[in-house]
């Protein structure tokens, strides 16, 4: 049985505390409420109750979800004959409410990893596509927080374009993916940009589309939305 990593030893916990201290926040106490660990015992994410005071003398909200950072990857499939572009989504059930969601492939960054390396690895694990770091491009030059919220997570956005035959693209549609050991039950979903824009159910997906279309200067793709 793997030895459990203490929360205080986790890189994401250390980074979180360091950032608070850098921002001159005084930490009075941290109470570990729940911690989820990987199979090898490392901290995956944790819910903590924190008592902390800002430089202005006000208290921060007491609950924080420590997740560390993550990556989100837009996969653009290009028909090598027609040049038509499709988006590769991942269909799965949302943890919070059980609803079916359509999202871009994504994954959490572990200790000591670079975002672009995680993006390449997660694409292989979630889609079966072998993508090198050289084939990935940044959609934004830094990680973005979803909101001023109770999570420390920032997302790093990447995209890749893959030219394939129509038959190869269609073969990806509805392919089951995910790690059974991690309780991941996912399927791939290939669709057009307009339909992907309608289907995605999180801000990250919508933003990924718009950032990509800005880079390639192709807003006409979404005219049907």
Biotite code that builds the C-alpha atoms (Angstrom):
import biotite.structure as struc

atoms = struc.array([
    struc.Atom([0.000, 0.000, 0.000], chain_id="A", res_id=1, res_name="UNK", atom_name="CA", element="C"),
    struc.Atom([1.373, 3.401, -1.014], chain_id="A", res_id=2, res_name="UNK", atom_name="CA", element="C"),
    struc.Atom([2.376, 5.780, 1.752], chain_id="A", res_id=3, res_name="UNK", atom_name="CA", element="C"),
    struc.Atom([0.078, 8.779, 1.993], chain_id="A", res_id=4, res_name="UNK", atom_name="CA", element="C"),
    struc.Atom([1.676, 12.126, 1.302], chain_id="A", res_id=5, res_name="UNK", atom_name="CA", element="C"),
    struc.Atom([0.956, 14.664, 4.029], chain_id="A", res_id=6, res_name="UNK", atom_name="CA", element="C"),
    struc.Atom([-0.928, 17.719, 2.761], chain_id="A", res_id=7, res_name="UNK", atom_name="CA", element="C"),
    struc.Atom([1.803, 20.034, 4.036], chain_id="A", res_id=8, res_name="UNK", atom_name="CA", element="C"),
    struc.Atom([4.352, 18.174, 1.895], chain_id="A", res_id=9, res_name="UNK", atom_name="CA", element="C"),
    struc.Atom([2.402, 18.584, -1.341], chain_id="A", res_id=10, res_name="UNK", atom_name="CA", element="C"),
    struc.Atom([3.793, 21.089, -3.839], chain_id="A", res_id=11, res_name="UNK", atom_name="CA", element="C"),
    struc.Atom([0.355, 22.586, -4.495], chain_id="A", res_id=12, res_name="UNK", atom_name="CA", element="C"),
    struc.Atom([-0.098, 23.243, -0.760], chain_id="A", res_id=13, res_name="UNK", atom_name="CA", element="C"),
    struc.Atom([3.330, 24.854, -0.493], chain_id="A", res_id=14, res_name="UNK", atom_name="CA", element="C"),
    struc.Atom([2.679, 27.022, -3.546], chain_id="A", res_id=15, res_name="UNK", atom_name="CA", element="C"),
    struc.Atom([-0.683, 28.107, -2.133], chain_id="A", res_id=16, res_name="UNK", atom_name="CA", element="C"),
    struc.Atom([0.828, 29.156, 1.210], chain_id="A", res_id=17, res_name="UNK", atom_name="CA", element="C"),
    struc.Atom([3.725, 30.914, -0.488], chain_id="A", res_id=18, res_name="UNK", atom_name="CA", element="C"),
    struc.Atom([1.347, 32.918, -2.660], chain_id="A", res_id=19, res_name="UNK", atom_name="CA", element="C"),
    struc.Atom([-0.653, 33.991, 0.390], chain_id="A", res_id=20, res_name="UNK", atom_name="CA", element="C"),
    struc.Atom([2.532, 35.099, 2.113], chain_id="A", res_id=21, res_name="UNK", atom_name="CA", element="C"),
    struc.Atom([3.733, 36.921, -1.017], chain_id="A", res_id=22, res_name="UNK", atom_name="CA", element="C"),
    struc.Atom([0.444, 38.824, -1.019], chain_id="A", res_id=23, res_name="UNK", atom_name="CA", element="C"),
    struc.Atom([1.074, 39.733, 2.650], chain_id="A", res_id=24, res_name="UNK", atom_name="CA", element="C"),
    struc.Atom([-1.794, 37.619, 3.941], chain_id="A", res_id=25, res_name="UNK", atom_name="CA", element="C"),
    struc.Atom([-1.391, 36.496, 7.554], chain_id="A", res_id=26, res_name="UNK", atom_name="CA", element="C"),
    struc.Atom([-2.342, 32.851, 8.006], chain_id="A", res_id=27, res_name="UNK", atom_name="CA", element="C"),
    struc.Atom([-3.778, 32.165, 11.445], chain_id="A", res_id=28, res_name="UNK", atom_name="CA", element="C"),
    struc.Atom([-4.714, 28.515, 10.952], chain_id="A", res_id=29, res_name="UNK", atom_name="CA", element="C"),
    struc.Atom([-5.349, 25.884, 8.290], chain_id="A", res_id=30, res_name="UNK", atom_name="CA", element="C"),
    struc.Atom([-7.678, 22.969, 9.017], chain_id="A", res_id=31, res_name="UNK", atom_name="CA", element="C"),
    struc.Atom([-7.589, 20.046, 6.573], chain_id="A", res_id=32, res_name="UNK", atom_name="CA", element="C"),
    struc.Atom([-11.188, 18.935, 5.984], chain_id="A", res_id=33, res_name="UNK", atom_name="CA", element="C"),
    struc.Atom([-10.842, 16.409, 3.154], chain_id="A", res_id=34, res_name="UNK", atom_name="CA", element="C"),
    struc.Atom([-8.000, 15.265, 0.936], chain_id="A", res_id=35, res_name="UNK", atom_name="CA", element="C"),
    struc.Atom([-8.216, 13.112, -2.193], chain_id="A", res_id=36, res_name="UNK", atom_name="CA", element="C"),
    struc.Atom([-5.057, 11.226, -3.095], chain_id="A", res_id=37, res_name="UNK", atom_name="CA", element="C"),
    struc.Atom([-3.869, 9.355, -6.168], chain_id="A", res_id=38, res_name="UNK", atom_name="CA", element="C"),
    struc.Atom([-3.235, 5.616, -6.142], chain_id="A", res_id=39, res_name="UNK", atom_name="CA", element="C"),
    struc.Atom([0.415, 6.237, -5.306], chain_id="A", res_id=40, res_name="UNK", atom_name="CA", element="C"),
    struc.Atom([-0.559, 8.318, -2.282], chain_id="A", res_id=41, res_name="UNK", atom_name="CA", element="C"),
    struc.Atom([0.120, 11.823, -3.606], chain_id="A", res_id=42, res_name="UNK", atom_name="CA", element="C"),
    struc.Atom([-2.285, 14.676, -2.873], chain_id="A", res_id=43, res_name="UNK", atom_name="CA", element="C"),
    struc.Atom([-4.678, 15.239, -5.779], chain_id="A", res_id=44, res_name="UNK", atom_name="CA", element="C"),
    struc.Atom([-6.823, 17.961, -4.222], chain_id="A", res_id=45, res_name="UNK", atom_name="CA", element="C"),
    struc.Atom([-7.862, 19.066, -0.760], chain_id="A", res_id=46, res_name="UNK", atom_name="CA", element="C"),
    struc.Atom([-10.600, 21.070, 0.937], chain_id="A", res_id=47, res_name="UNK", atom_name="CA", element="C"),
    struc.Atom([-9.274, 23.254, 3.739], chain_id="A", res_id=48, res_name="UNK", atom_name="CA", element="C"),
    struc.Atom([-10.745, 25.713, 6.198], chain_id="A", res_id=49, res_name="UNK", atom_name="CA", element="C"),
    struc.Atom([-8.430, 28.657, 6.592], chain_id="A", res_id=50, res_name="UNK", atom_name="CA", element="C"),
    struc.Atom([-8.365, 31.619, 8.935], chain_id="A", res_id=51, res_name="UNK", atom_name="CA", element="C"),
    struc.Atom([-6.377, 34.366, 7.237], chain_id="A", res_id=52, res_name="UNK", atom_name="CA", element="C"),
    struc.Atom([-6.200, 38.154, 7.307], chain_id="A", res_id=53, res_name="UNK", atom_name="CA", element="C"),
    struc.Atom([-5.465, 40.492, 4.386], chain_id="A", res_id=54, res_name="UNK", atom_name="CA", element="C"),
    struc.Atom([-3.086, 43.492, 4.621], chain_id="A", res_id=55, res_name="UNK", atom_name="CA", element="C"),
    struc.Atom([-6.216, 45.675, 4.868], chain_id="A", res_id=56, res_name="UNK", atom_name="CA", element="C"),
    struc.Atom([-7.253, 43.861, 8.036], chain_id="A", res_id=57, res_name="UNK", atom_name="CA", element="C"),
    struc.Atom([-10.172, 41.948, 6.509], chain_id="A", res_id=58, res_name="UNK", atom_name="CA", element="C"),
    struc.Atom([-10.645, 38.179, 6.615], chain_id="A", res_id=59, res_name="UNK", atom_name="CA", element="C"),
    struc.Atom([-10.513, 35.951, 3.551], chain_id="A", res_id=60, res_name="UNK", atom_name="CA", element="C"),
    struc.Atom([-13.444, 33.577, 2.938], chain_id="A", res_id=61, res_name="UNK", atom_name="CA", element="C"),
    struc.Atom([-12.765, 30.543, 5.159], chain_id="A", res_id=62, res_name="UNK", atom_name="CA", element="C"),
    struc.Atom([-12.999, 27.702, 2.609], chain_id="A", res_id=63, res_name="UNK", atom_name="CA", element="C"),
    struc.Atom([-10.533, 26.931, -0.171], chain_id="A", res_id=64, res_name="UNK", atom_name="CA", element="C"),
    struc.Atom([-10.236, 24.012, -2.579], chain_id="A", res_id=65, res_name="UNK", atom_name="CA", element="C"),
    struc.Atom([-6.570, 23.306, -3.289], chain_id="A", res_id=66, res_name="UNK", atom_name="CA", element="C"),
    struc.Atom([-6.295, 21.735, -6.719], chain_id="A", res_id=67, res_name="UNK", atom_name="CA", element="C"),
    struc.Atom([-3.112, 23.184, -8.130], chain_id="A", res_id=68, res_name="UNK", atom_name="CA", element="C"),
    struc.Atom([-3.113, 24.130, -11.816], chain_id="A", res_id=69, res_name="UNK", atom_name="CA", element="C"),
    struc.Atom([-4.488, 22.367, -14.870], chain_id="A", res_id=70, res_name="UNK", atom_name="CA", element="C"),
    struc.Atom([-4.362, 22.342, -18.667], chain_id="A", res_id=71, res_name="UNK", atom_name="CA", element="C"),
    struc.Atom([-7.107, 22.532, -21.288], chain_id="A", res_id=72, res_name="UNK", atom_name="CA", element="C"),
    struc.Atom([-6.462, 21.521, -24.908], chain_id="A", res_id=73, res_name="UNK", atom_name="CA", element="C"),
    struc.Atom([-8.460, 22.401, -27.998], chain_id="A", res_id=74, res_name="UNK", atom_name="CA", element="C"),
    struc.Atom([-8.018, 19.713, -30.655], chain_id="A", res_id=75, res_name="UNK", atom_name="CA", element="C"),
    struc.Atom([-8.838, 20.881, -34.191], chain_id="A", res_id=76, res_name="UNK", atom_name="CA", element="C"),
    struc.Atom([-9.205, 18.078, -36.721], chain_id="A", res_id=77, res_name="UNK", atom_name="CA", element="C"),
    struc.Atom([-8.764, 19.168, -40.361], chain_id="A", res_id=78, res_name="UNK", atom_name="CA", element="C"),
    struc.Atom([-10.101, 17.048, -43.206], chain_id="A", res_id=79, res_name="UNK", atom_name="CA", element="C"),
    struc.Atom([-7.099, 16.701, -45.497], chain_id="A", res_id=80, res_name="UNK", atom_name="CA", element="C"),
    struc.Atom([-9.295, 16.751, -48.622], chain_id="A", res_id=81, res_name="UNK", atom_name="CA", element="C"),
    struc.Atom([-11.959, 19.375, -47.865], chain_id="A", res_id=82, res_name="UNK", atom_name="CA", element="C"),
    struc.Atom([-10.015, 21.462, -45.271], chain_id="A", res_id=83, res_name="UNK", atom_name="CA", element="C"),
    struc.Atom([-13.160, 21.362, -43.105], chain_id="A", res_id=84, res_name="UNK", atom_name="CA", element="C"),
    struc.Atom([-12.416, 21.811, -39.414], chain_id="A", res_id=85, res_name="UNK", atom_name="CA", element="C"),
    struc.Atom([-13.923, 19.766, -36.586], chain_id="A", res_id=86, res_name="UNK", atom_name="CA", element="C"),
    struc.Atom([-13.515, 19.944, -32.820], chain_id="A", res_id=87, res_name="UNK", atom_name="CA", element="C"),
    struc.Atom([-12.708, 16.901, -30.694], chain_id="A", res_id=88, res_name="UNK", atom_name="CA", element="C"),
    struc.Atom([-14.651, 17.001, -27.422], chain_id="A", res_id=89, res_name="UNK", atom_name="CA", element="C"),
    struc.Atom([-14.830, 14.678, -24.429], chain_id="A", res_id=90, res_name="UNK", atom_name="CA", element="C"),
    struc.Atom([-18.328, 13.624, -23.307], chain_id="A", res_id=91, res_name="UNK", atom_name="CA", element="C"),
    struc.Atom([-18.755, 12.626, -19.679], chain_id="A", res_id=92, res_name="UNK", atom_name="CA", element="C"),
    struc.Atom([-20.875, 13.067, -16.561], chain_id="A", res_id=93, res_name="UNK", atom_name="CA", element="C"),
    struc.Atom([-20.286, 16.145, -14.421], chain_id="A", res_id=94, res_name="UNK", atom_name="CA", element="C"),
    struc.Atom([-19.298, 15.217, -10.878], chain_id="A", res_id=95, res_name="UNK", atom_name="CA", element="C"),
    struc.Atom([-21.334, 17.898, -9.103], chain_id="A", res_id=96, res_name="UNK", atom_name="CA", element="C"),
    struc.Atom([-24.778, 17.166, -10.563], chain_id="A", res_id=97, res_name="UNK", atom_name="CA", element="C"),
    struc.Atom([-24.487, 14.131, -12.833], chain_id="A", res_id=98, res_name="UNK", atom_name="CA", element="C"),
    struc.Atom([-25.368, 16.057, -15.991], chain_id="A", res_id=99, res_name="UNK", atom_name="CA", element="C"),
    struc.Atom([-23.798, 15.050, -19.307], chain_id="A", res_id=100, res_name="UNK", atom_name="CA", element="C"),
    struc.Atom([-21.119, 17.504, -20.370], chain_id="A", res_id=101, res_name="UNK", atom_name="CA", element="C"),
    struc.Atom([-19.013, 18.185, -23.455], chain_id="A", res_id=102, res_name="UNK", atom_name="CA", element="C"),
    struc.Atom([-15.556, 19.546, -22.750], chain_id="A", res_id=103, res_name="UNK", atom_name="CA", element="C"),
    struc.Atom([-12.095, 19.887, -24.206], chain_id="A", res_id=104, res_name="UNK", atom_name="CA", element="C"),
    struc.Atom([-9.527, 17.332, -23.063], chain_id="A", res_id=105, res_name="UNK", atom_name="CA", element="C"),
    struc.Atom([-7.972, 18.526, -19.817], chain_id="A", res_id=106, res_name="UNK", atom_name="CA", element="C"),
    struc.Atom([-5.854, 17.394, -16.906], chain_id="A", res_id=107, res_name="UNK", atom_name="CA", element="C"),
    struc.Atom([-4.215, 18.403, -13.660], chain_id="A", res_id=108, res_name="UNK", atom_name="CA", element="C"),
    struc.Atom([-0.564, 19.398, -13.428], chain_id="A", res_id=109, res_name="UNK", atom_name="CA", element="C"),
    struc.Atom([1.416, 17.251, -10.992], chain_id="A", res_id=110, res_name="UNK", atom_name="CA", element="C"),
    struc.Atom([4.444, 18.266, -8.968], chain_id="A", res_id=111, res_name="UNK", atom_name="CA", element="C"),
    struc.Atom([7.428, 19.379, -11.024], chain_id="A", res_id=112, res_name="UNK", atom_name="CA", element="C"),
    struc.Atom([5.632, 19.196, -14.374], chain_id="A", res_id=113, res_name="UNK", atom_name="CA", element="C"),
    struc.Atom([5.513, 21.805, -17.114], chain_id="A", res_id=114, res_name="UNK", atom_name="CA", element="C"),
    struc.Atom([2.016, 22.652, -18.455], chain_id="A", res_id=115, res_name="UNK", atom_name="CA", element="C"),
    struc.Atom([2.865, 21.857, -22.077], chain_id="A", res_id=116, res_name="UNK", atom_name="CA", element="C"),
    struc.Atom([4.244, 18.424, -21.122], chain_id="A", res_id=117, res_name="UNK", atom_name="CA", element="C"),
    struc.Atom([1.058, 17.649, -19.206], chain_id="A", res_id=118, res_name="UNK", atom_name="CA", element="C"),
    struc.Atom([-1.020, 18.764, -22.187], chain_id="A", res_id=119, res_name="UNK", atom_name="CA", element="C"),
    struc.Atom([0.741, 16.289, -24.487], chain_id="A", res_id=120, res_name="UNK", atom_name="CA", element="C"),
    struc.Atom([0.408, 13.442, -21.984], chain_id="A", res_id=121, res_name="UNK", atom_name="CA", element="C"),
    struc.Atom([-3.257, 14.088, -21.235], chain_id="A", res_id=122, res_name="UNK", atom_name="CA", element="C"),
    struc.Atom([-4.126, 14.220, -24.933], chain_id="A", res_id=123, res_name="UNK", atom_name="CA", element="C"),
    struc.Atom([-2.718, 10.720, -25.386], chain_id="A", res_id=124, res_name="UNK", atom_name="CA", element="C"),
    struc.Atom([-4.530, 9.430, -22.287], chain_id="A", res_id=125, res_name="UNK", atom_name="CA", element="C"),
    struc.Atom([-7.884, 11.063, -23.062], chain_id="A", res_id=126, res_name="UNK", atom_name="CA", element="C"),
    struc.Atom([-8.018, 10.851, -26.858], chain_id="A", res_id=127, res_name="UNK", atom_name="CA", element="C"),
    struc.Atom([-5.431, 8.297, -27.959], chain_id="A", res_id=128, res_name="UNK", atom_name="CA", element="C"),
    struc.Atom([-3.751, 10.918, -30.159], chain_id="A", res_id=129, res_name="UNK", atom_name="CA", element="C"),
    struc.Atom([0.026, 11.102, -29.874], chain_id="A", res_id=130, res_name="UNK", atom_name="CA", element="C"),
    struc.Atom([0.850, 14.814, -29.858], chain_id="A", res_id=131, res_name="UNK", atom_name="CA", element="C"),
    struc.Atom([4.347, 16.151, -29.213], chain_id="A", res_id=132, res_name="UNK", atom_name="CA", element="C"),
    struc.Atom([4.985, 19.354, -27.291], chain_id="A", res_id=133, res_name="UNK", atom_name="CA", element="C"),
    struc.Atom([6.198, 20.845, -30.574], chain_id="A", res_id=134, res_name="UNK", atom_name="CA", element="C"),
    struc.Atom([2.719, 20.364, -32.037], chain_id="A", res_id=135, res_name="UNK", atom_name="CA", element="C"),
    struc.Atom([1.063, 22.294, -29.223], chain_id="A", res_id=136, res_name="UNK", atom_name="CA", element="C"),
    struc.Atom([0.571, 26.059, -29.260], chain_id="A", res_id=137, res_name="UNK", atom_name="CA", element="C"),
    struc.Atom([-0.406, 28.388, -26.444], chain_id="A", res_id=138, res_name="UNK", atom_name="CA", element="C"),
    struc.Atom([-3.840, 29.983, -26.631], chain_id="A", res_id=139, res_name="UNK", atom_name="CA", element="C"),
    struc.Atom([-2.898, 32.439, -23.867], chain_id="A", res_id=140, res_name="UNK", atom_name="CA", element="C"),
    struc.Atom([0.544, 33.311, -22.452], chain_id="A", res_id=141, res_name="UNK", atom_name="CA", element="C"),
    struc.Atom([-0.315, 32.577, -18.806], chain_id="A", res_id=142, res_name="UNK", atom_name="CA", element="C"),
    struc.Atom([-2.638, 30.550, -16.635], chain_id="A", res_id=143, res_name="UNK", atom_name="CA", element="C"),
    struc.Atom([-6.116, 31.992, -16.130], chain_id="A", res_id=144, res_name="UNK", atom_name="CA", element="C"),
    struc.Atom([-8.264, 31.762, -13.009], chain_id="A", res_id=145, res_name="UNK", atom_name="CA", element="C"),
    struc.Atom([-11.943, 31.075, -13.634], chain_id="A", res_id=146, res_name="UNK", atom_name="CA", element="C"),
    struc.Atom([-13.074, 33.639, -11.042], chain_id="A", res_id=147, res_name="UNK", atom_name="CA", element="C"),
    struc.Atom([-12.246, 35.275, -7.737], chain_id="A", res_id=148, res_name="UNK", atom_name="CA", element="C"),
    struc.Atom([-13.374, 32.129, -6.027], chain_id="A", res_id=149, res_name="UNK", atom_name="CA", element="C"),
    struc.Atom([-12.611, 29.499, -3.416], chain_id="A", res_id=150, res_name="UNK", atom_name="CA", element="C"),
    struc.Atom([-10.191, 27.517, -5.601], chain_id="A", res_id=151, res_name="UNK", atom_name="CA", element="C"),
    struc.Atom([-6.509, 28.079, -6.327], chain_id="A", res_id=152, res_name="UNK", atom_name="CA", element="C"),
    struc.Atom([-6.758, 26.489, -9.787], chain_id="A", res_id=153, res_name="UNK", atom_name="CA", element="C"),
    struc.Atom([-5.533, 28.296, -12.891], chain_id="A", res_id=154, res_name="UNK", atom_name="CA", element="C"),
    struc.Atom([-5.908, 26.867, -16.389], chain_id="A", res_id=155, res_name="UNK", atom_name="CA", element="C"),
    struc.Atom([-3.245, 26.874, -19.104], chain_id="A", res_id=156, res_name="UNK", atom_name="CA", element="C"),
    struc.Atom([-4.768, 26.795, -22.603], chain_id="A", res_id=157, res_name="UNK", atom_name="CA", element="C"),
    struc.Atom([-3.243, 25.038, -25.625], chain_id="A", res_id=158, res_name="UNK", atom_name="CA", element="C"),
    struc.Atom([-4.372, 23.968, -29.074], chain_id="A", res_id=159, res_name="UNK", atom_name="CA", element="C"),
    struc.Atom([-3.208, 21.569, -31.740], chain_id="A", res_id=160, res_name="UNK", atom_name="CA", element="C"),
    struc.Atom([-4.266, 21.033, -35.342], chain_id="A", res_id=161, res_name="UNK", atom_name="CA", element="C"),
    struc.Atom([-4.225, 17.535, -36.816], chain_id="A", res_id=162, res_name="UNK", atom_name="CA", element="C"),
    struc.Atom([-4.748, 16.830, -40.514], chain_id="A", res_id=163, res_name="UNK", atom_name="CA", element="C"),
    struc.Atom([-6.517, 13.499, -41.037], chain_id="A", res_id=164, res_name="UNK", atom_name="CA", element="C"),
    struc.Atom([-8.663, 11.685, -43.554], chain_id="A", res_id=165, res_name="UNK", atom_name="CA", element="C"),
    struc.Atom([-12.433, 11.884, -43.162], chain_id="A", res_id=166, res_name="UNK", atom_name="CA", element="C"),
    struc.Atom([-12.455, 8.192, -42.250], chain_id="A", res_id=167, res_name="UNK", atom_name="CA", element="C"),
    struc.Atom([-9.865, 8.682, -39.498], chain_id="A", res_id=168, res_name="UNK", atom_name="CA", element="C"),
    struc.Atom([-11.770, 11.646, -38.087], chain_id="A", res_id=169, res_name="UNK", atom_name="CA", element="C"),
    struc.Atom([-15.060, 9.745, -38.066], chain_id="A", res_id=170, res_name="UNK", atom_name="CA", element="C"),
    struc.Atom([-13.380, 6.776, -36.360], chain_id="A", res_id=171, res_name="UNK", atom_name="CA", element="C"),
    struc.Atom([-12.713, 8.970, -33.309], chain_id="A", res_id=172, res_name="UNK", atom_name="CA", element="C"),
    struc.Atom([-16.401, 9.792, -32.838], chain_id="A", res_id=173, res_name="UNK", atom_name="CA", element="C"),
    struc.Atom([-17.947, 8.011, -29.815], chain_id="A", res_id=174, res_name="UNK", atom_name="CA", element="C"),
    struc.Atom([-14.726, 6.147, -29.040], chain_id="A", res_id=175, res_name="UNK", atom_name="CA", element="C"),
    struc.Atom([-14.710, 5.179, -25.326], chain_id="A", res_id=176, res_name="UNK", atom_name="CA", element="C"),
    struc.Atom([-11.777, 6.586, -23.364], chain_id="A", res_id=177, res_name="UNK", atom_name="CA", element="C"),
    struc.Atom([-10.700, 7.170, -19.775], chain_id="A", res_id=178, res_name="UNK", atom_name="CA", element="C"),
    struc.Atom([-8.887, 5.251, -17.067], chain_id="A", res_id=179, res_name="UNK", atom_name="CA", element="C"),
    struc.Atom([-11.140, 2.681, -15.412], chain_id="A", res_id=180, res_name="UNK", atom_name="CA", element="C"),
    struc.Atom([-8.853, 2.687, -12.362], chain_id="A", res_id=181, res_name="UNK", atom_name="CA", element="C"),
    struc.Atom([-9.542, 6.420, -11.974], chain_id="A", res_id=182, res_name="UNK", atom_name="CA", element="C"),
    struc.Atom([-13.310, 5.912, -12.414], chain_id="A", res_id=183, res_name="UNK", atom_name="CA", element="C"),
    struc.Atom([-13.252, 7.821, -15.714], chain_id="A", res_id=184, res_name="UNK", atom_name="CA", element="C"),
    struc.Atom([-16.070, 6.925, -18.082], chain_id="A", res_id=185, res_name="UNK", atom_name="CA", element="C"),
    struc.Atom([-15.689, 9.156, -21.111], chain_id="A", res_id=186, res_name="UNK", atom_name="CA", element="C"),
    struc.Atom([-16.369, 9.123, -24.847], chain_id="A", res_id=187, res_name="UNK", atom_name="CA", element="C"),
    struc.Atom([-14.929, 11.235, -27.644], chain_id="A", res_id=188, res_name="UNK", atom_name="CA", element="C"),
    struc.Atom([-17.273, 13.437, -29.634], chain_id="A", res_id=189, res_name="UNK", atom_name="CA", element="C"),
    struc.Atom([-16.383, 14.964, -33.013], chain_id="A", res_id=190, res_name="UNK", atom_name="CA", element="C"),
    struc.Atom([-18.401, 17.947, -34.186], chain_id="A", res_id=191, res_name="UNK", atom_name="CA", element="C"),
    struc.Atom([-18.277, 21.273, -36.028], chain_id="A", res_id=192, res_name="UNK", atom_name="CA", element="C"),
    struc.Atom([-17.140, 24.515, -34.382], chain_id="A", res_id=193, res_name="UNK", atom_name="CA", element="C"),
    struc.Atom([-20.681, 25.982, -34.258], chain_id="A", res_id=194, res_name="UNK", atom_name="CA", element="C"),
    struc.Atom([-22.080, 22.820, -32.692], chain_id="A", res_id=195, res_name="UNK", atom_name="CA", element="C"),
    struc.Atom([-19.147, 22.567, -30.268], chain_id="A", res_id=196, res_name="UNK", atom_name="CA", element="C"),
    struc.Atom([-19.842, 26.131, -29.174], chain_id="A", res_id=197, res_name="UNK", atom_name="CA", element="C"),
    struc.Atom([-23.428, 25.139, -28.422], chain_id="A", res_id=198, res_name="UNK", atom_name="CA", element="C"),
    struc.Atom([-22.504, 21.914, -26.662], chain_id="A", res_id=199, res_name="UNK", atom_name="CA", element="C"),
    struc.Atom([-19.642, 22.936, -24.350], chain_id="A", res_id=200, res_name="UNK", atom_name="CA", element="C"),
    struc.Atom([-20.889, 23.455, -20.837], chain_id="A", res_id=201, res_name="UNK", atom_name="CA", element="C"),
    struc.Atom([-18.065, 25.388, -19.207], chain_id="A", res_id=202, res_name="UNK", atom_name="CA", element="C"),
    struc.Atom([-16.385, 28.737, -19.663], chain_id="A", res_id=203, res_name="UNK", atom_name="CA", element="C"),
    struc.Atom([-13.088, 27.089, -20.517], chain_id="A", res_id=204, res_name="UNK", atom_name="CA", element="C"),
    struc.Atom([-14.539, 25.508, -23.635], chain_id="A", res_id=205, res_name="UNK", atom_name="CA", element="C"),
    struc.Atom([-16.130, 28.700, -24.937], chain_id="A", res_id=206, res_name="UNK", atom_name="CA", element="C"),
    struc.Atom([-12.969, 30.677, -24.235], chain_id="A", res_id=207, res_name="UNK", atom_name="CA", element="C"),
    struc.Atom([-10.784, 28.082, -25.934], chain_id="A", res_id=208, res_name="UNK", atom_name="CA", element="C"),
    struc.Atom([-12.825, 28.356, -29.135], chain_id="A", res_id=209, res_name="UNK", atom_name="CA", element="C"),
    struc.Atom([-12.713, 32.157, -29.193], chain_id="A", res_id=210, res_name="UNK", atom_name="CA", element="C"),
    struc.Atom([-8.994, 32.346, -28.434], chain_id="A", res_id=211, res_name="UNK", atom_name="CA", element="C"),
    struc.Atom([-8.244, 29.915, -31.255], chain_id="A", res_id=212, res_name="UNK", atom_name="CA", element="C"),
    struc.Atom([-10.455, 31.705, -33.785], chain_id="A", res_id=213, res_name="UNK", atom_name="CA", element="C"),
    struc.Atom([-8.771, 34.982, -32.856], chain_id="A", res_id=214, res_name="UNK", atom_name="CA", element="C"),
    struc.Atom([-5.330, 33.478, -33.490], chain_id="A", res_id=215, res_name="UNK", atom_name="CA", element="C"),
    struc.Atom([-6.253, 32.017, -36.891], chain_id="A", res_id=216, res_name="UNK", atom_name="CA", element="C"),
    struc.Atom([-8.436, 35.030, -37.784], chain_id="A", res_id=217, res_name="UNK", atom_name="CA", element="C"),
    struc.Atom([-11.449, 32.893, -38.676], chain_id="A", res_id=218, res_name="UNK", atom_name="CA", element="C"),
    struc.Atom([-14.510, 34.230, -36.816], chain_id="A", res_id=219, res_name="UNK", atom_name="CA", element="C"),
    struc.Atom([-16.730, 33.252, -39.770], chain_id="A", res_id=220, res_name="UNK", atom_name="CA", element="C"),
    struc.Atom([-16.572, 29.703, -38.469], chain_id="A", res_id=221, res_name="UNK", atom_name="CA", element="C"),
    struc.Atom([-19.027, 30.661, -35.716], chain_id="A", res_id=222, res_name="UNK", atom_name="CA", element="C"),
    struc.Atom([-21.513, 32.562, -37.870], chain_id="A", res_id=223, res_name="UNK", atom_name="CA", element="C"),
    struc.Atom([-24.061, 29.769, -37.523], chain_id="A", res_id=224, res_name="UNK", atom_name="CA", element="C"),
    struc.Atom([-24.135, 30.039, -33.717], chain_id="A", res_id=225, res_name="UNK", atom_name="CA", element="C"),
])
